[in-house]
């Protein structure tokens, strides 16, 4: 089935690489008019979006300004995809207050900012799909050394359910995608960091990531993007308020 998002206006945060990039590309391929944003807008090069924008999702002023700009130029969004996030490594004993505040600001409050800014336009249309990237490591499953990451990703599931419940009779759907371990530049960076911190080889660290996946391999960003297309499309019109796993069996 082609053109599943034909005519829909979608905004994707952290669209420069990894899951966000794959989602933006999949949306464009399915006919959506995509506004792609990233803190480093040079990473957006090559995307056939209608607009590439630098956006710091930790700035309420920047998010609100972008929402006004888009409303004036293109009208309300049909789809909002929140991909920006950060993975902190460590237990409660390794988590400073700064680590906690940064993780929750980027992983959770950024979604509060974008939803609050773009939801009013969706409500005018009485239709819209919000897709938030959470994680299998959340309220679904705990893994070692992901203390504040797991807590923040669990909060995303709660946030998603709350938005879904509040606006279910007004045409708004909100769902969360909960990936397992996905191939990405972010993962490559974490593998390098863990190798330097532990003295283990890159191959050993990568093997540990792979071994925690029951399928015996890492996921691909395109596999997450396929689920995002479904949740953004009218095919999922009877689905809201749910965490959707794409985790290679990690949560079994």
Short mmCIF file of the C-alpha atoms (twelve columns), coordinates in Angstrom:
data_MODEL
# 
_entry.id   MODEL 
# 
loop_
_atom_site.group_PDB 
_atom_site.id 
_atom_site.type_symbol 
_atom_site.label_atom_id 
_atom_site.label_alt_id 
_atom_site.label_comp_id 
_atom_site.label_asym_id 
_atom_site.label_seq_id 
_atom_site.Cartn_x 
_atom_site.Cartn_y 
_atom_site.Cartn_z 
_atom_site.pdbx_PDB_model_num 
ATOM 1   C CA . UNK A 1   0.000   0.000   0.000  1 
ATOM 2   C CA . UNK A 2   1.474   3.325   -1.081 1 
ATOM 3   C CA . UNK A 3   0.762   6.919   -0.059 1 
ATOM 4   C CA . UNK A 4   -0.548  5.918   3.361  1 
ATOM 5   C CA . UNK A 5   0.174   9.425   4.660  1 
ATOM 6   C CA . UNK A 6   -0.767  11.322  1.508  1 
ATOM 7   C CA . UNK A 7   -1.491  14.971  2.268  1 
ATOM 8   C CA . UNK A 8   -0.713  14.764  5.971  1 
ATOM 9   C CA . UNK A 9   1.450   17.440  7.554  1 
ATOM 10  C CA . UNK A 10  3.914   15.902  10.018 1 
ATOM 11  C CA . UNK A 11  6.624   17.268  12.283 1 
ATOM 12  C CA . UNK A 12  9.454   14.986  13.420 1 
ATOM 13  C CA . UNK A 13  11.940  16.010  16.108 1 
ATOM 14  C CA . UNK A 14  15.528  14.685  16.186 1 
ATOM 15  C CA . UNK A 15  15.147  13.835  12.505 1 
ATOM 16  C CA . UNK A 16  18.850  14.154  11.726 1 
ATOM 17  C CA . UNK A 17  19.846  10.559  12.371 1 
ATOM 18  C CA . UNK A 18  18.799  7.183   13.731 1 
ATOM 19  C CA . UNK A 19  15.128  6.519   14.439 1 
ATOM 20  C CA . UNK A 20  14.072  10.100  13.786 1 
ATOM 21  C CA . UNK A 21  15.746  10.149  10.365 1 
ATOM 22  C CA . UNK A 22  14.203  6.809   9.409  1 
ATOM 23  C CA . UNK A 23  10.746  8.024   10.431 1 
ATOM 24  C CA . UNK A 24  11.082  11.254  8.461  1 
ATOM 25  C CA . UNK A 25  12.214  9.353   5.370  1 
ATOM 26  C CA . UNK A 26  9.420   6.782   5.705  1 
ATOM 27  C CA . UNK A 27  6.802   9.515   6.110  1 
ATOM 28  C CA . UNK A 28  8.079   11.325  3.009  1 
ATOM 29  C CA . UNK A 29  7.989   8.056   1.047  1 
ATOM 30  C CA . UNK A 30  4.354   7.590   2.101  1 
ATOM 31  C CA . UNK A 31  3.312   11.014  0.833  1 
ATOM 32  C CA . UNK A 32  3.471   13.123  3.990  1 
ATOM 33  C CA . UNK A 33  4.623   16.741  3.978  1 
ATOM 34  C CA . UNK A 34  7.342   16.541  6.601  1 
ATOM 35  C CA . UNK A 35  8.834   19.294  8.712  1 
ATOM 36  C CA . UNK A 36  12.121  17.858  9.972  1 
ATOM 37  C CA . UNK A 37  13.841  19.354  13.014 1 
ATOM 38  C CA . UNK A 38  17.062  18.715  14.874 1 
ATOM 39  C CA . UNK A 39  19.304  20.545  17.295 1 
ATOM 40  C CA . UNK A 40  22.055  20.149  14.669 1 
ATOM 41  C CA . UNK A 41  20.282  21.140  11.475 1 
ATOM 42  C CA . UNK A 42  23.279  20.160  9.328  1 
ATOM 43  C CA . UNK A 43  22.253  16.541  9.939  1 
ATOM 44  C CA . UNK A 44  18.991  17.209  8.080  1 
ATOM 45  C CA . UNK A 45  20.793  17.593  4.750  1 
ATOM 46  C CA . UNK A 46  19.385  15.365  2.020  1 
ATOM 47  C CA . UNK A 47  15.905  15.003  3.478  1 
ATOM 48  C CA . UNK A 48  13.188  15.787  0.941  1 
ATOM 49  C CA . UNK A 49  11.099  17.543  3.558  1 
ATOM 50  C CA . UNK A 50  9.109   20.716  2.985  1 
ATOM 51  C CA . UNK A 51  11.087  22.418  5.754  1 
ATOM 52  C CA . UNK A 52  14.265  21.625  7.692  1 
ATOM 53  C CA . UNK A 53  14.552  23.557  10.935 1 
ATOM 54  C CA . UNK A 54  17.034  23.832  13.763 1 
ATOM 55  C CA . UNK A 55  15.088  23.217  16.976 1 
ATOM 56  C CA . UNK A 56  16.164  22.940  20.588 1 
ATOM 57  C CA . UNK A 57  13.293  20.991  22.131 1 
ATOM 58  C CA . UNK A 58  14.573  22.030  25.571 1 
ATOM 59  C CA . UNK A 59  13.589  25.624  24.782 1 
ATOM 60  C CA . UNK A 60  9.932   26.462  25.337 1 
ATOM 61  C CA . UNK A 61  10.364  29.734  23.447 1 
ATOM 62  C CA . UNK A 62  11.874  27.980  20.422 1 
ATOM 63  C CA . UNK A 63  9.135   25.347  20.312 1 
ATOM 64  C CA . UNK A 64  6.368   27.927  20.625 1 
ATOM 65  C CA . UNK A 65  7.944   30.111  17.939 1 
ATOM 66  C CA . UNK A 66  8.149   27.178  15.540 1 
ATOM 67  C CA . UNK A 67  4.525   26.248  16.228 1 
ATOM 68  C CA . UNK A 68  3.411   29.788  15.319 1 
ATOM 69  C CA . UNK A 69  5.574   29.787  12.185 1 
ATOM 70  C CA . UNK A 70  4.182   26.461  10.964 1 
ATOM 71  C CA . UNK A 71  0.592   27.432  11.743 1 
ATOM 72  C CA . UNK A 72  0.968   30.610  9.716  1 
ATOM 73  C CA . UNK A 73  2.655   28.931  6.756  1 
ATOM 74  C CA . UNK A 74  1.116   25.466  6.567  1 
ATOM 75  C CA . UNK A 75  -1.734  25.211  9.057  1 
ATOM 76  C CA . UNK A 76  -2.198  22.679  11.868 1 
ATOM 77  C CA . UNK A 77  -0.226  19.465  12.052 1 
ATOM 78  C CA . UNK A 78  -1.813  16.115  11.331 1 
ATOM 79  C CA . UNK A 79  1.037   14.170  12.940 1 
ATOM 80  C CA . UNK A 80  3.562   14.998  15.658 1 
ATOM 81  C CA . UNK A 81  6.454   12.608  16.250 1 
ATOM 82  C CA . UNK A 82  8.624   13.187  19.330 1 
ATOM 83  C CA . UNK A 83  11.984  11.438  18.891 1 
ATOM 84  C CA . UNK A 84  14.481  13.544  20.840 1 
ATOM 85  C CA . UNK A 85  16.099  11.682  23.712 1 
ATOM 86  C CA . UNK A 86  19.196  10.820  25.716 1 
ATOM 87  C CA . UNK A 87  20.473  7.603   27.304 1 
ATOM 88  C CA . UNK A 88  22.139  8.026   30.694 1 
ATOM 89  C CA . UNK A 89  24.235  5.078   31.882 1 
ATOM 90  C CA . UNK A 90  24.275  4.142   35.555 1 
ATOM 91  C CA . UNK A 91  22.306  3.259   38.682 1 
ATOM 92  C CA . UNK A 92  20.754  5.626   41.214 1 
ATOM 93  C CA . UNK A 93  24.209  5.964   42.787 1 
ATOM 94  C CA . UNK A 94  25.619  7.270   39.504 1 
ATOM 95  C CA . UNK A 95  22.813  9.737   38.841 1 
ATOM 96  C CA . UNK A 96  23.411  13.304  39.934 1 
ATOM 97  C CA . UNK A 97  20.601  15.814  40.210 1 
ATOM 98  C CA . UNK A 98  21.947  17.387  37.030 1 
ATOM 99  C CA . UNK A 99  21.771  14.003  35.260 1 
ATOM 100 C CA . UNK A 100 18.199  13.531  36.471 1 
ATOM 101 C CA . UNK A 101 17.080  17.014  35.440 1 
ATOM 102 C CA . UNK A 102 18.730  16.850  32.015 1 
ATOM 103 C CA . UNK A 103 17.303  13.399  31.239 1 
ATOM 104 C CA . UNK A 104 13.768  14.350  32.212 1 
ATOM 105 C CA . UNK A 105 13.977  17.699  30.444 1 
ATOM 106 C CA . UNK A 106 15.130  16.195  27.153 1 
ATOM 107 C CA . UNK A 107 13.270  12.883  27.270 1 
ATOM 108 C CA . UNK A 108 9.950   13.987  28.787 1 
ATOM 109 C CA . UNK A 109 9.489   17.730  29.155 1 
ATOM 110 C CA . UNK A 110 10.430  18.256  25.526 1 
ATOM 111 C CA . UNK A 111 7.320   16.254  24.622 1 
ATOM 112 C CA . UNK A 112 5.238   18.359  27.002 1 
ATOM 113 C CA . UNK A 113 6.514   21.442  25.165 1 
ATOM 114 C CA . UNK A 114 5.782   20.208  21.647 1 
ATOM 115 C CA . UNK A 115 2.400   18.689  22.487 1 
ATOM 116 C CA . UNK A 116 1.254   21.823  24.289 1 
ATOM 117 C CA . UNK A 117 2.381   23.969  21.340 1 
ATOM 118 C CA . UNK A 118 0.944   21.881  18.489 1 
ATOM 119 C CA . UNK A 119 -2.125  20.236  20.045 1 
ATOM 120 C CA . UNK A 120 -4.368  23.338  19.807 1 
ATOM 121 C CA . UNK A 121 -4.088  23.242  16.009 1 
ATOM 122 C CA . UNK A 122 -4.996  19.554  15.949 1 
ATOM 123 C CA . UNK A 123 -8.003  20.288  18.148 1 
ATOM 124 C CA . UNK A 124 -9.176  22.883  15.635 1 
ATOM 125 C CA . UNK A 125 -9.214  20.142  12.998 1 
ATOM 126 C CA . UNK A 126 -10.621 17.594  15.475 1 
ATOM 127 C CA . UNK A 127 -8.009  15.150  14.227 1 
ATOM 128 C CA . UNK A 128 -4.403  14.326  14.913 1 
ATOM 129 C CA . UNK A 129 -1.925  11.584  15.755 1 
ATOM 130 C CA . UNK A 130 0.859   12.013  18.306 1 
ATOM 131 C CA . UNK A 131 3.651   9.425   18.348 1 
ATOM 132 C CA . UNK A 132 6.127   9.511   21.232 1 
ATOM 133 C CA . UNK A 133 9.320   7.457   21.274 1 
ATOM 134 C CA . UNK A 134 9.609   5.698   24.635 1 
ATOM 135 C CA . UNK A 135 11.538  2.448   25.167 1 
ATOM 136 C CA . UNK A 136 11.182  -1.178  26.155 1 
ATOM 137 C CA . UNK A 137 13.384  -0.075  29.075 1 
ATOM 138 C CA . UNK A 138 10.689  1.827   30.963 1 
ATOM 139 C CA . UNK A 139 7.712   0.673   33.004 1 
ATOM 140 C CA . UNK A 140 7.775   -2.384  30.734 1 
ATOM 141 C CA . UNK A 141 11.178  -3.712  31.672 1 
ATOM 142 C CA . UNK A 142 14.073  -2.710  33.892 1 
ATOM 143 C CA . UNK A 143 17.678  -3.378  32.897 1 
ATOM 144 C CA . UNK A 144 20.886  -2.702  34.820 1 
ATOM 145 C CA . UNK A 145 22.458  0.757   34.676 1 
ATOM 146 C CA . UNK A 146 19.507  2.528   33.074 1 
ATOM 147 C CA . UNK A 147 18.093  4.155   36.221 1 
ATOM 148 C CA . UNK A 148 17.078  7.643   35.091 1 
ATOM 149 C CA . UNK A 149 16.682  6.566   31.469 1 
ATOM 150 C CA . UNK A 150 14.141  3.907   32.442 1 
ATOM 151 C CA . UNK A 151 12.348  6.319   34.761 1 
ATOM 152 C CA . UNK A 152 12.080  8.996   32.065 1 
ATOM 153 C CA . UNK A 153 10.928  6.545   29.413 1 
ATOM 154 C CA . UNK A 154 8.291   5.215   31.811 1 
ATOM 155 C CA . UNK A 155 7.112   8.794   32.281 1 
ATOM 156 C CA . UNK A 156 6.626   9.069   28.511 1 
ATOM 157 C CA . UNK A 157 4.184   6.166   28.620 1 
ATOM 158 C CA . UNK A 158 2.244   7.905   31.397 1 
ATOM 159 C CA . UNK A 159 2.284   11.202  29.503 1 
ATOM 160 C CA . UNK A 160 1.057   9.467   26.350 1 
ATOM 161 C CA . UNK A 161 -1.820  7.769   28.146 1 
ATOM 162 C CA . UNK A 162 -2.849  11.031  29.806 1 
ATOM 163 C CA . UNK A 163 -2.982  12.924  26.499 1 
ATOM 164 C CA . UNK A 164 -4.913  10.068  24.896 1 
ATOM 165 C CA . UNK A 165 -7.463  10.021  27.728 1 
ATOM 166 C CA . UNK A 166 -7.932  13.791  27.808 1 
ATOM 167 C CA . UNK A 167 -8.620  14.212  24.088 1 
ATOM 168 C CA . UNK A 168 -10.038 10.868  22.965 1 
ATOM 169 C CA . UNK A 169 -13.442 12.418  22.138 1 
ATOM 170 C CA . UNK A 170 -11.855 15.262  20.190 1 
ATOM 171 C CA . UNK A 171 -10.224 13.268  17.438 1 
ATOM 172 C CA . UNK A 172 -6.745  13.109  18.956 1 
ATOM 173 C CA . UNK A 173 -4.798  9.881   19.252 1 
ATOM 174 C CA . UNK A 174 -1.547  9.478   21.196 1 
ATOM 175 C CA . UNK A 175 0.623   6.379   21.188 1 
ATOM 176 C CA . UNK A 176 4.114   5.468   22.329 1 
ATOM 177 C CA . UNK A 177 6.650   3.354   20.487 1 
ATOM 178 C CA . UNK A 178 8.940   1.322   22.730 1 
ATOM 179 C CA . UNK A 179 12.013  0.135   20.842 1 
ATOM 180 C CA . UNK A 180 14.564  -2.359  22.009 1 
ATOM 181 C CA . UNK A 181 18.208  -1.852  21.056 1 
ATOM 182 C CA . UNK A 182 18.351  -0.203  17.641 1 
ATOM 183 C CA . UNK A 183 21.315  0.383   15.326 1 
ATOM 184 C CA . UNK A 184 22.040  4.112   15.334 1 
ATOM 185 C CA . UNK A 185 24.835  6.673   15.649 1 
ATOM 186 C CA . UNK A 186 23.655  7.144   19.244 1 
ATOM 187 C CA . UNK A 187 24.240  3.465   20.011 1 
ATOM 188 C CA . UNK A 188 27.637  3.592   18.327 1 
ATOM 189 C CA . UNK A 189 28.564  6.498   20.594 1 
ATOM 190 C CA . UNK A 190 27.422  4.640   23.689 1 
ATOM 191 C CA . UNK A 191 29.436  1.588   22.655 1 
ATOM 192 C CA . UNK A 192 32.547  3.758   22.316 1 
ATOM 193 C CA . UNK A 193 31.882  5.406   25.681 1 
ATOM 194 C CA . UNK A 194 31.416  2.067   27.460 1 
ATOM 195 C CA . UNK A 195 34.542  0.686   25.823 1 
ATOM 196 C CA . UNK A 196 36.582  3.622   27.114 1 
ATOM 197 C CA . UNK A 197 34.998  3.464   30.576 1 
ATOM 198 C CA . UNK A 198 35.434  -0.290  31.056 1 
ATOM 199 C CA . UNK A 199 38.558  -1.036  29.040 1 
ATOM 200 C CA . UNK A 200 36.658  -3.671  27.064 1 
ATOM 201 C CA . UNK A 201 36.895  -3.814  23.295 1 
ATOM 202 C CA . UNK A 202 34.251  -2.305  21.037 1 
ATOM 203 C CA . UNK A 203 33.381  -5.819  19.876 1 
ATOM 204 C CA . UNK A 204 32.796  -6.997  23.462 1 
ATOM 205 C CA . UNK A 205 30.508  -4.088  24.251 1 
ATOM 206 C CA . UNK A 206 28.545  -4.500  21.031 1 
ATOM 207 C CA . UNK A 207 28.200  -8.233  21.708 1 
ATOM 208 C CA . UNK A 208 26.681  -7.468  25.124 1 
ATOM 209 C CA . UNK A 209 24.064  -5.229  23.514 1 
ATOM 210 C CA . UNK A 210 23.222  -7.896  20.950 1 
ATOM 211 C CA . UNK A 211 23.042  -10.705 23.502 1 
ATOM 212 C CA . UNK A 212 20.317  -8.985  25.515 1 
ATOM 213 C CA . UNK A 213 18.109  -9.118  22.398 1 
ATOM 214 C CA . UNK A 214 16.313  -12.495 22.274 1 
ATOM 215 C CA . UNK A 215 16.291  -12.394 18.447 1 
ATOM 216 C CA . UNK A 216 20.077  -12.288 18.538 1 
ATOM 217 C CA . UNK A 217 20.416  -9.087  16.558 1 
ATOM 218 C CA . UNK A 218 19.954  -5.363  16.863 1 
ATOM 219 C CA . UNK A 219 16.876  -3.697  15.456 1 
ATOM 220 C CA . UNK A 220 16.977  -1.379  12.470 1 
ATOM 221 C CA . UNK A 221 15.650  2.192   12.487 1 
ATOM 222 C CA . UNK A 222 13.472  1.310   9.500  1 
ATOM 223 C CA . UNK A 223 11.674  -1.309  11.601 1 
ATOM 224 C CA . UNK A 224 10.700  1.375   14.111 1 
ATOM 225 C CA . UNK A 225 9.739   3.731   11.293 1 
ATOM 226 C CA . UNK A 226 7.343   1.164   9.845  1 
ATOM 227 C CA . UNK A 227 5.421   1.145   13.114 1 
ATOM 228 C CA . UNK A 228 5.437   4.944   13.216 1 
ATOM 229 C CA . UNK A 229 3.891   5.067   9.740  1 
ATOM 230 C CA . UNK A 230 1.098   2.769   10.896 1 
ATOM 231 C CA . UNK A 231 0.401   4.821   14.022 1 
ATOM 232 C CA . UNK A 232 0.441   8.066   12.036 1 
ATOM 233 C CA . UNK A 233 -1.887  6.707   9.372  1 
ATOM 234 C CA . UNK A 234 -5.651  6.279   9.381  1 
ATOM 235 C CA . UNK A 235 -5.089  2.519   9.490  1 
ATOM 236 C CA . UNK A 236 -4.623  2.860   13.253 1 
ATOM 237 C CA . UNK A 237 -7.659  5.093   13.761 1 
ATOM 238 C CA . UNK A 238 -9.027  2.840   16.546 1 
ATOM 239 C CA . UNK A 239 -5.753  2.712   18.496 1 
ATOM 240 C CA . UNK A 240 -4.765  5.221   21.167 1 
ATOM 241 C CA . UNK A 241 -3.041  5.473   24.531 1 
ATOM 242 C CA . UNK A 242 -0.884  2.387   24.075 1 
ATOM 243 C CA . UNK A 243 2.818   1.510   24.325 1 
ATOM 244 C CA . UNK A 244 3.800   -0.466  21.207 1 
ATOM 245 C CA . UNK A 245 6.871   -2.678  21.447 1 
ATOM 246 C CA . UNK A 246 9.299   -3.126  18.579 1 
ATOM 247 C CA . UNK A 247 11.994  -4.810  20.628 1 
ATOM 248 C CA . UNK A 248 13.056  -8.141  19.173 1 
ATOM 249 C CA . UNK A 249 11.435  -9.941  22.107 1 
ATOM 250 C CA . UNK A 250 13.356  -7.959  24.736 1 
ATOM 251 C CA . UNK A 251 10.305  -7.638  26.976 1 
ATOM 252 C CA . UNK A 252 9.370   -11.316 26.872 1 
# 
